[in-house]
Amino acid sequence: MLSIFRNLLKDEQGATAIEYGLIAALISVAAIVAFTAVGTNLSSMMENTANSMQ
């Protein structure tokens, strides 16, 4: 029984999967923030262009 717990403590596959999941989540959040900022700037630029054409 004790050897089963030792094996569970030594097993790092689950920890690696969690780390990869956290990295993927961080990249996703950074991409969403970047796309939102670019979208806002692009929308503002298009609005200024449309107003200058009128």
All heavy atoms as atom14 arrays in JSON, in Angstrom:
{
  "sequence": "MLSIFRNLLKDEQGATAIEYGLIAALISVAAIVAFTAVGTNLSSMMENTANSMQ",
  "atom14_mask": [
    [1, 1, 1, 1, 1, 1, 1, 1, 0, 0, 0, 0, 0, 0],
    [1, 1, 1, 1, 1, 1, 1, 1, 0, 0, 0, 0, 0, 0],
    [1, 1, 1, 1, 1, 1, 0, 0, 0, 0, 0, 0, 0, 0],
    [1, 1, 1, 1, 1, 1, 1, 1, 0, 0, 0, 0, 0, 0],
    [1, 1, 1, 1, 1, 1, 1, 1, 1, 1, 1, 0, 0, 0],
    [1, 1, 1, 1, 1, 1, 1, 1, 1, 1, 1, 0, 0, 0],
    [1, 1, 1, 1, 1, 1, 1, 1, 0, 0, 0, 0, 0, 0],
    [1, 1, 1, 1, 1, 1, 1, 1, 0, 0, 0, 0, 0, 0],
    [1, 1, 1, 1, 1, 1, 1, 1, 0, 0, 0, 0, 0, 0],
    [1, 1, 1, 1, 1, 1, 1, 1, 1, 0, 0, 0, 0, 0],
    [1, 1, 1, 1, 1, 1, 1, 1, 0, 0, 0, 0, 0, 0],
    [1, 1, 1, 1, 1, 1, 1, 1, 1, 0, 0, 0, 0, 0],
    [1, 1, 1, 1, 1, 1, 1, 1, 1, 0, 0, 0, 0, 0],
    [1, 1, 1, 1, 0, 0, 0, 0, 0, 0, 0, 0, 0, 0],
    [1, 1, 1, 1, 1, 0, 0, 0, 0, 0, 0, 0, 0, 0],
    [1, 1, 1, 1, 1, 1, 1, 0, 0, 0, 0, 0, 0, 0],
    [1, 1, 1, 1, 1, 0, 0, 0, 0, 0, 0, 0, 0, 0],
    [1, 1, 1, 1, 1, 1, 1, 1, 0, 0, 0, 0, 0, 0],
    [1, 1, 1, 1, 1, 1, 1, 1, 1, 0, 0, 0, 0, 0],
    [1, 1, 1, 1, 1, 1, 1, 1, 1, 1, 1, 1, 0, 0],
    [1, 1, 1, 1, 0, 0, 0, 0, 0, 0, 0, 0, 0, 0],
    [1, 1, 1, 1, 1, 1, 1, 1, 0, 0, 0, 0, 0, 0],
    [1, 1, 1, 1, 1, 1, 1, 1, 0, 0, 0, 0, 0, 0],
    [1, 1, 1, 1, 1, 0, 0, 0, 0, 0, 0, 0, 0, 0],
    [1, 1, 1, 1, 1, 0, 0, 0, 0, 0, 0, 0, 0, 0],
    [1, 1, 1, 1, 1, 1, 1, 1, 0, 0, 0, 0, 0, 0],
    [1, 1, 1, 1, 1, 1, 1, 1, 0, 0, 0, 0, 0, 0],
    [1, 1, 1, 1, 1, 1, 0, 0, 0, 0, 0, 0, 0, 0],
    [1, 1, 1, 1, 1, 1, 1, 0, 0, 0, 0, 0, 0, 0],
    [1, 1, 1, 1, 1, 0, 0, 0, 0, 0, 0, 0, 0, 0],
    [1, 1, 1, 1, 1, 0, 0, 0, 0, 0, 0, 0, 0, 0],
    [1, 1, 1, 1, 1, 1, 1, 1, 0, 0, 0, 0, 0, 0],
    [1, 1, 1, 1, 1, 1, 1, 0, 0, 0, 0, 0, 0, 0],
    [1, 1, 1, 1, 1, 0, 0, 0, 0, 0, 0, 0, 0, 0],
    [1, 1, 1, 1, 1, 1, 1, 1, 1, 1, 1, 0, 0, 0],
    [1, 1, 1, 1, 1, 1, 1, 0, 0, 0, 0, 0, 0, 0],
    [1, 1, 1, 1, 1, 0, 0, 0, 0, 0, 0, 0, 0, 0],
    [1, 1, 1, 1, 1, 1, 1, 0, 0, 0, 0, 0, 0, 0],
    [1, 1, 1, 1, 0, 0, 0, 0, 0, 0, 0, 0, 0, 0],
    [1, 1, 1, 1, 1, 1, 1, 0, 0, 0, 0, 0, 0, 0],
    [1, 1, 1, 1, 1, 1, 1, 1, 0, 0, 0, 0, 0, 0],
    [1, 1, 1, 1, 1, 1, 1, 1, 0, 0, 0, 0, 0, 0],
    [1, 1, 1, 1, 1, 1, 0, 0, 0, 0, 0, 0, 0, 0],
    [1, 1, 1, 1, 1, 1, 0, 0, 0, 0, 0, 0, 0, 0],
    [1, 1, 1, 1, 1, 1, 1, 1, 0, 0, 0, 0, 0, 0],
    [1, 1, 1, 1, 1, 1, 1, 1, 0, 0, 0, 0, 0, 0],
    [1, 1, 1, 1, 1, 1, 1, 1, 1, 0, 0, 0, 0, 0],
    [1, 1, 1, 1, 1, 1, 1, 1, 0, 0, 0, 0, 0, 0],
    [1, 1, 1, 1, 1, 1, 1, 0, 0, 0, 0, 0, 0, 0],
    [1, 1, 1, 1, 1, 0, 0, 0, 0, 0, 0, 0, 0, 0],
    [1, 1, 1, 1, 1, 1, 1, 1, 0, 0, 0, 0, 0, 0],
    [1, 1, 1, 1, 1, 1, 0, 0, 0, 0, 0, 0, 0, 0],
    [1, 1, 1, 1, 1, 1, 1, 1, 0, 0, 0, 0, 0, 0],
    [1, 1, 1, 1, 1, 1, 1, 1, 1, 0, 0, 0, 0, 0]
  ],
  "atom14_positions": [
    [[0.83, -1.19, 0.0], [0.0, 0.0, 0.0], [0.87, 1.26, 0.0], [0.57, 2.21, -0.7], [-0.9, -0.04, 1.24], [-1.9, 1.05, 1.3], [-3.2, 0.68, 0.14], [-4.43, 1.79, 0.67], [0.0, 0.0, 0.0], [0.0, 0.0, 0.0], [0.0, 0.0, 0.0], [0.0, 0.0, 0.0], [0.0, 0.0, 0.0], [0.0, 0.0, 0.0]],
    [[1.92, 1.23, 0.8], [2.82, 2.38, 0.87], [3.54, 2.6, -0.46], [3.78, 3.74, -0.86], [3.83, 2.18, 2.0], [4.71, 3.37, 2.35], [3.86, 4.58, 2.69], [5.63, 3.02, 3.5], [0.0, 0.0, 0.0], [0.0, 0.0, 0.0], [0.0, 0.0, 0.0], [0.0, 0.0, 0.0], [0.0, 0.0, 0.0], [0.0, 0.0, 0.0]],
    [[3.85, 1.52, -1.17], [4.54, 1.66, -2.46], [3.64, 2.32, -3.5], [4.12, 3.03, -4.38], [5.02, 0.3, -2.95], [3.92, -0.55, -3.22], [0.0, 0.0, 0.0], [0.0, 0.0, 0.0], [0.0, 0.0, 0.0], [0.0, 0.0, 0.0], [0.0, 0.0, 0.0], [0.0, 0.0, 0.0], [0.0, 0.0, 0.0], [0.0, 0.0, 0.0]],
    [[2.34, 2.12, -3.4], [1.4, 2.76, -4.33], [1.45, 4.27, -4.15], [1.5, 5.04, -5.11], [-0.03, 2.22, -4.13], [-0.09, 0.75, -4.54], [-1.03, 3.04, -4.93], [-1.41, 0.08, -4.22], [0.0, 0.0, 0.0], [0.0, 0.0, 0.0], [0.0, 0.0, 0.0], [0.0, 0.0, 0.0], [0.0, 0.0, 0.0], [0.0, 0.0, 0.0]],
    [[1.46, 4.73, -2.91], [1.51, 6.18, -2.63], [2.85, 6.77, -3.07], [2.89, 7.89, -3.59], [1.27, 6.45, -1.15], [-0.15, 6.23, -0.73], [-0.45, 5.28, 0.23], [-1.19, 6.95, -1.3], [-1.76, 5.07, 0.62], [-2.49, 6.74, -0.92], [-2.79, 5.79, 0.03], [0.0, 0.0, 0.0], [0.0, 0.0, 0.0], [0.0, 0.0, 0.0]],
    [[3.93, 6.02, -2.9], [5.24, 6.51, -3.35], [5.25, 6.65, -4.87], [5.78, 7.63, -5.4], [6.33, 5.53, -2.91], [6.66, 5.64, -1.46], [7.82, 4.73, -1.11], [8.01, 4.73, 0.33], [8.59, 3.76, 1.0], [9.06, 2.68, 0.36], [8.74, 3.83, 2.31], [0.0, 0.0, 0.0], [0.0, 0.0, 0.0], [0.0, 0.0, 0.0]],
    [[4.67, 5.68, -5.56], [4.61, 5.77, -7.02], [3.76, 6.94, -7.48], [4.08, 7.61, -8.47], [4.07, 4.47, -7.62], [5.06, 3.34, -7.53], [6.25, 3.57, -7.42], [4.56, 2.11, -7.58], [0.0, 0.0, 0.0], [0.0, 0.0, 0.0], [0.0, 0.0, 0.0], [0.0, 0.0, 0.0], [0.0, 0.0, 0.0], [0.0, 0.0, 0.0]],
    [[2.68, 7.21, -6.77], [1.83, 8.36, -7.13], [2.58, 9.68, -6.92], [2.42, 10.62, -7.7], [0.54, 8.34, -6.31], [-0.5, 7.31, -6.72], [-1.67, 7.33, -5.74], [-0.99, 7.57, -8.12], [0.0, 0.0, 0.0], [0.0, 0.0, 0.0], [0.0, 0.0, 0.0], [0.0, 0.0, 0.0], [0.0, 0.0, 0.0], [0.0, 0.0, 0.0]],
    [[3.35, 9.75, -5.87], [4.1, 10.98, -5.61], [5.23, 11.19, -6.62], [5.58, 12.32, -6.94], [4.67, 10.96, -4.19], [3.65, 11.09, -3.06], [4.33, 10.94, -1.71], [2.92, 12.42, -3.15], [0.0, 0.0, 0.0], [0.0, 0.0, 0.0], [0.0, 0.0, 0.0], [0.0, 0.0, 0.0], [0.0, 0.0, 0.0], [0.0, 0.0, 0.0]],
    [[5.8, 10.12, -7.13], [6.88, 10.22, -8.11], [6.37, 10.47, -9.52], [7.09, 10.99, -10.36], [7.72, 8.94, -8.11], [8.54, 8.76, -6.87], [9.34, 7.47, -6.94], [10.12, 7.24, -5.67], [10.87, 5.97, -5.71], [0.0, 0.0, 0.0], [0.0, 0.0, 0.0], [0.0, 0.0, 0.0], [0.0, 0.0, 0.0], [0.0, 0.0, 0.0]],
    [[5.12, 10.13, -9.79], [4.55, 10.28, -11.13], [4.35, 11.77, -11.43], [3.64, 12.46, -10.71], [3.22, 9.53, -11.22], [2.66, 9.53, -12.62], [3.42, 9.82, -13.57], [1.46, 9.25, -12.77], [0.0, 0.0, 0.0], [0.0, 0.0, 0.0], [0.0, 0.0, 0.0], [0.0, 0.0, 0.0], [0.0, 0.0, 0.0], [0.0, 0.0, 0.0]],
    [[4.97, 12.25, -12.5], [4.88, 13.66, -12.85], [4.11, 13.91, -14.14], [4.08, 15.03, -14.64], [6.29, 14.25, -12.96], [7.03, 14.26, -11.65], [8.39, 14.94, -11.77], [8.69, 15.45, -12.87], [9.11, 14.96, -10.78], [0.0, 0.0, 0.0], [0.0, 0.0, 0.0], [0.0, 0.0, 0.0], [0.0, 0.0, 0.0], [0.0, 0.0, 0.0]],
    [[3.48, 12.91, -14.69], [2.75, 13.09, -15.95], [1.58, 14.04, -15.77], [1.32, 14.87, -16.63], [2.28, 11.75, -16.48], [3.4, 10.9, -17.02], [2.9, 9.58, -17.55], [1.76, 9.19, -17.28], [3.74, 8.86, -18.27], [0.0, 0.0, 0.0], [0.0, 0.0, 0.0], [0.0, 0.0, 0.0], [0.0, 0.0, 0.0], [0.0, 0.0, 0.0]],
    [[0.86, 13.91, -14.68], [-0.27, 14.8, -14.44], [0.16, 16.24, -14.25], [-0.47, 17.17, -14.73], [0.0, 0.0, 0.0], [0.0, 0.0, 0.0], [0.0, 0.0, 0.0], [0.0, 0.0, 0.0], [0.0, 0.0, 0.0], [0.0, 0.0, 0.0], [0.0, 0.0, 0.0], [0.0, 0.0, 0.0], [0.0, 0.0, 0.0], [0.0, 0.0, 0.0]],
    [[1.28, 16.44, -13.56], [1.8, 17.79, -13.35], [2.21, 18.42, -14.67], [1.98, 19.61, -14.9], [2.98, 17.74, -12.38], [0.0, 0.0, 0.0], [0.0, 0.0, 0.0], [0.0, 0.0, 0.0], [0.0, 0.0, 0.0], [0.0, 0.0, 0.0], [0.0, 0.0, 0.0], [0.0, 0.0, 0.0], [0.0, 0.0, 0.0], [0.0, 0.0, 0.0]],
    [[2.8, 17.64, -15.55], [3.2, 18.15, -16.86], [1.97, 18.56, -17.68], [1.97, 19.61, -18.32], [4.0, 17.09, -17.62], [5.12, 16.72, -16.82], [4.5, 17.63, -18.94], [0.0, 0.0, 0.0], [0.0, 0.0, 0.0], [0.0, 0.0, 0.0], [0.0, 0.0, 0.0], [0.0, 0.0, 0.0], [0.0, 0.0, 0.0], [0.0, 0.0, 0.0]],
    [[0.93, 17.77, -17.62], [-0.3, 18.1, -18.35], [-0.91, 19.39, -17.8], [-1.38, 20.24, -18.58], [-1.29, 16.96, -18.24], [0.0, 0.0, 0.0], [0.0, 0.0, 0.0], [0.0, 0.0, 0.0], [0.0, 0.0, 0.0], [0.0, 0.0, 0.0], [0.0, 0.0, 0.0], [0.0, 0.0, 0.0], [0.0, 0.0, 0.0], [0.0, 0.0, 0.0]],
    [[-0.87, 19.56, -16.5], [-1.4, 20.79, -15.9], [-0.56, 21.99, -16.32], [-1.1, 23.06, -16.64], [-1.46, 20.65, -14.37], [-2.51, 19.63, -13.97], [-1.73, 21.99, -13.71], [-2.52, 19.27, -12.51], [0.0, 0.0, 0.0], [0.0, 0.0, 0.0], [0.0, 0.0, 0.0], [0.0, 0.0, 0.0], [0.0, 0.0, 0.0], [0.0, 0.0, 0.0]],
    [[0.75, 21.83, -16.35], [1.62, 22.92, -16.78], [1.34, 23.32, -18.23], [1.25, 24.51, -18.54], [3.08, 22.52, -16.63], [3.53, 22.41, -15.19], [4.9, 21.79, -15.04], [5.48, 21.37, -16.07], [5.39, 21.73, -13.91], [0.0, 0.0, 0.0], [0.0, 0.0, 0.0], [0.0, 0.0, 0.0], [0.0, 0.0, 0.0], [0.0, 0.0, 0.0]],
    [[1.19, 22.34, -19.1], [0.87, 22.65, -20.49], [-0.49, 23.33, -20.6], [-0.68, 24.23, -21.41], [0.9, 21.39, -21.36], [2.29, 20.92, -21.69], [2.65, 19.6, -21.54], [3.23, 21.8, -22.19], [3.93, 19.15, -21.85], [4.52, 21.38, -22.5], [4.86, 20.06, -22.33], [6.12, 19.63, -22.64], [0.0, 0.0, 0.0], [0.0, 0.0, 0.0]],
    [[-1.44, 22.91, -19.8], [-2.75, 23.54, -19.79], [-2.67, 24.99, -19.35], [-3.32, 25.87, -19.94], [0.0, 0.0, 0.0], [0.0, 0.0, 0.0], [0.0, 0.0, 0.0], [0.0, 0.0, 0.0], [0.0, 0.0, 0.0], [0.0, 0.0, 0.0], [0.0, 0.0, 0.0], [0.0, 0.0, 0.0], [0.0, 0.0, 0.0], [0.0, 0.0, 0.0]],
    [[-1.88, 25.26, -18.33], [-1.71, 26.64, -17.85], [-1.02, 27.51, -18.9], [-1.4, 28.67, -19.1], [-0.93, 26.66, -16.55], [-1.66, 26.11, -15.33], [-0.7, 26.03, -14.14], [-2.86, 26.96, -14.99], [0.0, 0.0, 0.0], [0.0, 0.0, 0.0], [0.0, 0.0, 0.0], [0.0, 0.0, 0.0], [0.0, 0.0, 0.0], [0.0, 0.0, 0.0]],
    [[-0.03, 26.95, -19.57], [0.66, 27.71, -20.63], [-0.31, 28.03, -21.77], [-0.35, 29.15, -22.28], [1.89, 26.94, -21.13], [2.96, 26.89, -20.04], [2.44, 27.55, -22.41], [4.1, 25.95, -20.33], [0.0, 0.0, 0.0], [0.0, 0.0, 0.0], [0.0, 0.0, 0.0], [0.0, 0.0, 0.0], [0.0, 0.0, 0.0], [0.0, 0.0, 0.0]],
    [[-1.1, 27.05, -22.16], [-2.08, 27.27, -23.23], [-3.11, 28.32, -22.83], [-3.49, 29.18, -23.64], [-2.77, 25.96, -23.59], [0.0, 0.0, 0.0], [0.0, 0.0, 0.0], [0.0, 0.0, 0.0], [0.0, 0.0, 0.0], [0.0, 0.0, 0.0], [0.0, 0.0, 0.0], [0.0, 0.0, 0.0], [0.0, 0.0, 0.0], [0.0, 0.0, 0.0]],
    [[-3.55, 28.29, -21.58], [-4.51, 29.29, -21.1], [-3.9, 30.68, -21.1], [-4.56, 31.66, -21.5], [-4.99, 28.91, -19.7], [0.0, 0.0, 0.0], [0.0, 0.0, 0.0], [0.0, 0.0, 0.0], [0.0, 0.0, 0.0], [0.0, 0.0, 0.0], [0.0, 0.0, 0.0], [0.0, 0.0, 0.0], [0.0, 0.0, 0.0], [0.0, 0.0, 0.0]],
    [[-2.65, 30.79, -20.68], [-1.98, 32.09, -20.67], [-1.82, 32.64, -22.08], [-2.06, 33.83, -22.33], [-0.61, 31.96, -20.0], [0.21, 33.24, -19.88], [-0.52, 34.25, -19.0], [1.57, 32.93, -19.29], [0.0, 0.0, 0.0], [0.0, 0.0, 0.0], [0.0, 0.0, 0.0], [0.0, 0.0, 0.0], [0.0, 0.0, 0.0], [0.0, 0.0, 0.0]],
    [[-1.45, 31.79, -23.02], [-1.32, 32.23, -24.41], [-2.68, 32.67, -24.96], [-2.78, 33.67, -25.67], [-0.69, 31.11, -25.26], [0.77, 30.92, -24.87], [-0.82, 31.4, -26.75], [1.42, 29.71, -25.49], [0.0, 0.0, 0.0], [0.0, 0.0, 0.0], [0.0, 0.0, 0.0], [0.0, 0.0, 0.0], [0.0, 0.0, 0.0], [0.0, 0.0, 0.0]],
    [[-3.73, 31.94, -24.61], [-5.08, 32.3, -25.08], [-5.51, 33.67, -24.55], [-6.05, 34.48, -25.29], [-6.08, 31.25, -24.65], [-5.77, 30.01, -25.21], [0.0, 0.0, 0.0], [0.0, 0.0, 0.0], [0.0, 0.0, 0.0], [0.0, 0.0, 0.0], [0.0, 0.0, 0.0], [0.0, 0.0, 0.0], [0.0, 0.0, 0.0], [0.0, 0.0, 0.0]],
    [[-5.25, 33.9, -23.28], [-5.62, 35.2, -22.69], [-4.83, 36.33, -23.34], [-5.39, 37.38, -23.67], [-5.4, 35.18, -21.15], [-5.51, 36.57, -20.56], [-6.4, 34.25, -20.49], [0.0, 0.0, 0.0], [0.0, 0.0, 0.0], [0.0, 0.0, 0.0], [0.0, 0.0, 0.0], [0.0, 0.0, 0.0], [0.0, 0.0, 0.0], [0.0, 0.0, 0.0]],
    [[-3.54, 36.11, -23.56], [-2.73, 37.14, -24.21], [-3.22, 37.41, -25.63], [-3.27, 38.56, -26.07], [-1.26, 36.7, -24.23], [0.0, 0.0, 0.0], [0.0, 0.0, 0.0], [0.0, 0.0, 0.0], [0.0, 0.0, 0.0], [0.0, 0.0, 0.0], [0.0, 0.0, 0.0], [0.0, 0.0, 0.0], [0.0, 0.0, 0.0], [0.0, 0.0, 0.0]],
    [[-3.6, 36.37, -26.36], [-4.11, 36.55, -27.72], [-5.43, 37.32, -27.72], [-5.63, 38.2, -28.56], [-4.28, 35.19, -28.39], [0.0, 0.0, 0.0], [0.0, 0.0, 0.0], [0.0, 0.0, 0.0], [0.0, 0.0, 0.0], [0.0, 0.0, 0.0], [0.0, 0.0, 0.0], [0.0, 0.0, 0.0], [0.0, 0.0, 0.0], [0.0, 0.0, 0.0]],
    [[-6.31, 37.0, -26.79], [-7.6, 37.71, -26.72], [-7.39, 39.18, -26.42], [-8.01, 40.06, -27.04], [-8.5, 37.05, -25.67], [-8.97, 35.68, -26.16], [-9.7, 37.93, -25.34], [-9.66, 34.83, -25.12], [0.0, 0.0, 0.0], [0.0, 0.0, 0.0], [0.0, 0.0, 0.0], [0.0, 0.0, 0.0], [0.0, 0.0, 0.0], [0.0, 0.0, 0.0]],
    [[-6.49, 39.48, -25.49], [-6.2, 40.89, -25.17], [-5.61, 41.6, -26.37], [-6.01, 42.74, -26.69], [-5.26, 40.97, -23.95], [-4.72, 42.37, -23.75], [-5.97, 40.49, -22.69], [0.0, 0.0, 0.0], [0.0, 0.0, 0.0], [0.0, 0.0, 0.0], [0.0, 0.0, 0.0], [0.0, 0.0, 0.0], [0.0, 0.0, 0.0], [0.0, 0.0, 0.0]],
    [[-4.69, 40.97, -27.06], [-4.06, 41.59, -28.23], [-5.07, 41.81, -29.35], [-5.1, 42.88, -29.96], [-2.91, 40.72, -28.73], [0.0, 0.0, 0.0], [0.0, 0.0, 0.0], [0.0, 0.0, 0.0], [0.0, 0.0, 0.0], [0.0, 0.0, 0.0], [0.0, 0.0, 0.0], [0.0, 0.0, 0.0], [0.0, 0.0, 0.0], [0.0, 0.0, 0.0]],
    [[-5.91, 40.81, -29.63], [-6.9, 40.96, -30.69], [-7.92, 42.03, -30.35], [-8.38, 42.77, -31.24], [-7.61, 39.63, -30.96], [-6.72, 38.58, -31.55], [-6.94, 37.24, -31.29], [-5.66, 38.9, -32.37], [-6.13, 36.25, -31.83], [-4.83, 37.94, -32.91], [-5.07, 36.61, -32.63], [0.0, 0.0, 0.0], [0.0, 0.0, 0.0], [0.0, 0.0, 0.0]],
    [[-8.29, 42.14, -29.09], [-9.24, 43.18, -28.68], [-8.63, 44.56, -28.89], [-9.29, 45.48, -29.4], [-9.63, 42.99, -27.21], [-10.21, 41.7, -27.05], [-10.62, 44.04, -26.77], [0.0, 0.0, 0.0], [0.0, 0.0, 0.0], [0.0, 0.0, 0.0], [0.0, 0.0, 0.0], [0.0, 0.0, 0.0], [0.0, 0.0, 0.0], [0.0, 0.0, 0.0]],
    [[-7.38, 44.73, -28.5], [-6.71, 46.02, -28.68], [-6.57, 46.37, -30.15], [-6.85, 47.51, -30.56], [-5.34, 45.99, -28.01], [0.0, 0.0, 0.0], [0.0, 0.0, 0.0], [0.0, 0.0, 0.0], [0.0, 0.0, 0.0], [0.0, 0.0, 0.0], [0.0, 0.0, 0.0], [0.0, 0.0, 0.0], [0.0, 0.0, 0.0], [0.0, 0.0, 0.0]],
    [[-6.18, 45.42, -30.96], [-6.04, 45.67, -32.4], [-7.4, 45.97, -33.02], [-7.52, 46.88, -33.85], [-5.38, 44.46, -33.1], [-5.46, 44.58, -34.61], [-3.93, 44.34, -32.66], [0.0, 0.0, 0.0], [0.0, 0.0, 0.0], [0.0, 0.0, 0.0], [0.0, 0.0, 0.0], [0.0, 0.0, 0.0], [0.0, 0.0, 0.0], [0.0, 0.0, 0.0]],
    [[-8.43, 45.25, -32.62], [-9.77, 45.48, -33.14], [-10.28, 46.86, -32.8], [-10.89, 47.54, -33.64], [0.0, 0.0, 0.0], [0.0, 0.0, 0.0], [0.0, 0.0, 0.0], [0.0, 0.0, 0.0], [0.0, 0.0, 0.0], [0.0, 0.0, 0.0], [0.0, 0.0, 0.0], [0.0, 0.0, 0.0], [0.0, 0.0, 0.0], [0.0, 0.0, 0.0]],
    [[-10.02, 47.3, -31.57], [-10.45, 48.64, -31.16], [-9.73, 49.71, -31.95], [-10.35, 50.66, -32.44], [-10.2, 48.84, -29.65], [-10.9, 47.83, -28.93], [-10.67, 50.2, -29.19], [0.0, 0.0, 0.0], [0.0, 0.0, 0.0], [0.0, 0.0, 0.0], [0.0, 0.0, 0.0], [0.0, 0.0, 0.0], [0.0, 0.0, 0.0], [0.0, 0.0, 0.0]],
    [[-8.42, 49.55, -32.12], [-7.65, 50.53, -32.9], [-8.07, 50.53, -34.36], [-8.17, 51.59, -34.98], [-6.16, 50.24, -32.79], [-5.62, 50.54, -31.41], [-6.2, 51.3, -30.66], [-4.49, 49.93, -31.08], [0.0, 0.0, 0.0], [0.0, 0.0, 0.0], [0.0, 0.0, 0.0], [0.0, 0.0, 0.0], [0.0, 0.0, 0.0], [0.0, 0.0, 0.0]],
    [[-8.32, 49.38, -34.92], [-8.74, 49.28, -36.31], [-10.11, 49.91, -36.51], [-10.33, 50.63, -37.49], [-8.75, 47.82, -36.75], [-9.07, 47.54, -38.22], [-8.03, 48.19, -39.11], [-9.13, 46.05, -38.48], [0.0, 0.0, 0.0], [0.0, 0.0, 0.0], [0.0, 0.0, 0.0], [0.0, 0.0, 0.0], [0.0, 0.0, 0.0], [0.0, 0.0, 0.0]],
    [[-11.01, 49.67, -35.59], [-12.34, 50.27, -35.67], [-12.26, 51.79, -35.61], [-12.93, 52.49, -36.37], [-13.21, 49.73, -34.53], [-14.46, 50.36, -34.54], [0.0, 0.0, 0.0], [0.0, 0.0, 0.0], [0.0, 0.0, 0.0], [0.0, 0.0, 0.0], [0.0, 0.0, 0.0], [0.0, 0.0, 0.0], [0.0, 0.0, 0.0], [0.0, 0.0, 0.0]],
    [[-11.43, 52.29, -34.73], [-11.25, 53.73, -34.61], [-10.66, 54.32, -35.88], [-11.09, 55.37, -36.35], [-10.35, 54.03, -33.41], [-10.12, 55.4, -33.3], [0.0, 0.0, 0.0], [0.0, 0.0, 0.0], [0.0, 0.0, 0.0], [0.0, 0.0, 0.0], [0.0, 0.0, 0.0], [0.0, 0.0, 0.0], [0.0, 0.0, 0.0], [0.0, 0.0, 0.0]],
    [[-9.69, 53.64, -36.46], [-9.06, 54.11, -37.67], [-10.07, 54.15, -38.84], [-10.13, 55.11, -39.61], [-7.88, 53.22, -38.05], [-7.11, 53.69, -39.27], [-5.73, 52.64, -39.69], [-6.55, 51.17, -40.28], [0.0, 0.0, 0.0], [0.0, 0.0, 0.0], [0.0, 0.0, 0.0], [0.0, 0.0, 0.0], [0.0, 0.0, 0.0], [0.0, 0.0, 0.0]],
    [[-10.88, 53.11, -38.95], [-11.89, 53.05, -40.02], [-12.93, 54.14, -39.82], [-13.4, 54.75, -40.79], [-12.55, 51.69, -40.06], [-11.65, 50.58, -40.48], [-11.13, 50.83, -42.19], [-10.12, 49.41, -42.44], [0.0, 0.0, 0.0], [0.0, 0.0, 0.0], [0.0, 0.0, 0.0], [0.0, 0.0, 0.0], [0.0, 0.0, 0.0], [0.0, 0.0, 0.0]],
    [[-13.3, 54.4, -38.58], [-14.29, 55.46, -38.32], [-13.72, 56.81, -38.68], [-14.43, 57.64, -39.29], [-14.67, 55.42, -36.84], [-15.78, 56.39, -36.48], [-16.19, 56.26, -35.02], [-16.09, 55.15, -34.47], [-16.61, 57.28, -34.46], [0.0, 0.0, 0.0], [0.0, 0.0, 0.0], [0.0, 0.0, 0.0], [0.0, 0.0, 0.0], [0.0, 0.0, 0.0]],
    [[-12.48, 57.07, -38.36], [-11.84, 58.34, -38.74], [-11.75, 58.49, -40.25], [-11.96, 59.57, -40.8], [-10.45, 58.43, -38.11], [-10.49, 58.65, -36.63], [-11.49, 59.07, -36.07], [-9.4, 58.3, -35.95], [0.0, 0.0, 0.0], [0.0, 0.0, 0.0], [0.0, 0.0, 0.0], [0.0, 0.0, 0.0], [0.0, 0.0, 0.0], [0.0, 0.0, 0.0]],
    [[-11.43, 57.4, -40.93], [-11.34, 57.43, -42.39], [-12.71, 57.72, -43.0], [-12.84, 58.54, -43.92], [-10.81, 56.09, -42.92], [-9.54, 55.82, -42.31], [-10.65, 56.12, -44.42], [0.0, 0.0, 0.0], [0.0, 0.0, 0.0], [0.0, 0.0, 0.0], [0.0, 0.0, 0.0], [0.0, 0.0, 0.0], [0.0, 0.0, 0.0], [0.0, 0.0, 0.0]],
    [[-13.75, 57.07, -42.48], [-15.1, 57.3, -43.0], [-15.54, 58.74, -42.75], [-16.19, 59.36, -43.62], [-16.07, 56.32, -42.35], [0.0, 0.0, 0.0], [0.0, 0.0, 0.0], [0.0, 0.0, 0.0], [0.0, 0.0, 0.0], [0.0, 0.0, 0.0], [0.0, 0.0, 0.0], [0.0, 0.0, 0.0], [0.0, 0.0, 0.0], [0.0, 0.0, 0.0]],
    [[-15.22, 59.27, -41.59], [-15.61, 60.66, -41.28], [-14.87, 61.66, -42.17], [-15.43, 62.69, -42.54], [-15.34, 60.98, -39.8], [-16.31, 60.28, -38.89], [-17.42, 59.9, -39.29], [-15.91, 60.07, -37.65], [0.0, 0.0, 0.0], [0.0, 0.0, 0.0], [0.0, 0.0, 0.0], [0.0, 0.0, 0.0], [0.0, 0.0, 0.0], [0.0, 0.0, 0.0]],
    [[-13.62, 61.36, -42.5], [-12.86, 62.29, -43.33], [-13.34, 62.26, -44.78], [-13.13, 63.21, -45.53], [-11.37, 62.01, -43.24], [-11.09, 60.76, -43.83], [0.0, 0.0, 0.0], [0.0, 0.0, 0.0], [0.0, 0.0, 0.0], [0.0, 0.0, 0.0], [0.0, 0.0, 0.0], [0.0, 0.0, 0.0], [0.0, 0.0, 0.0], [0.0, 0.0, 0.0]],
    [[-13.98, 61.19, -45.21], [-14.48, 61.09, -46.58], [-15.81, 61.82, -46.76], [-16.18, 62.11, -47.89], [-14.65, 59.62, -46.97], [-13.38, 58.9, -47.18], [-13.72, 57.23, -47.72], [-12.11, 56.69, -48.21], [0.0, 0.0, 0.0], [0.0, 0.0, 0.0], [0.0, 0.0, 0.0], [0.0, 0.0, 0.0], [0.0, 0.0, 0.0], [0.0, 0.0, 0.0]],
    [[-16.49, 62.12, -45.69], [-17.8, 62.77, -45.81], [-17.7, 64.23, -46.04], [-16.96, 65.0, -45.93], [-18.62, 62.52, -44.55], [-19.03, 61.1, -44.44], [-19.81, 60.84, -43.17], [-20.03, 61.71, -42.34], [-20.26, 59.61, -43.01], [0.0, 0.0, 0.0], [0.0, 0.0, 0.0], [0.0, 0.0, 0.0], [0.0, 0.0, 0.0], [0.0, 0.0, 0.0]]
  ]
}
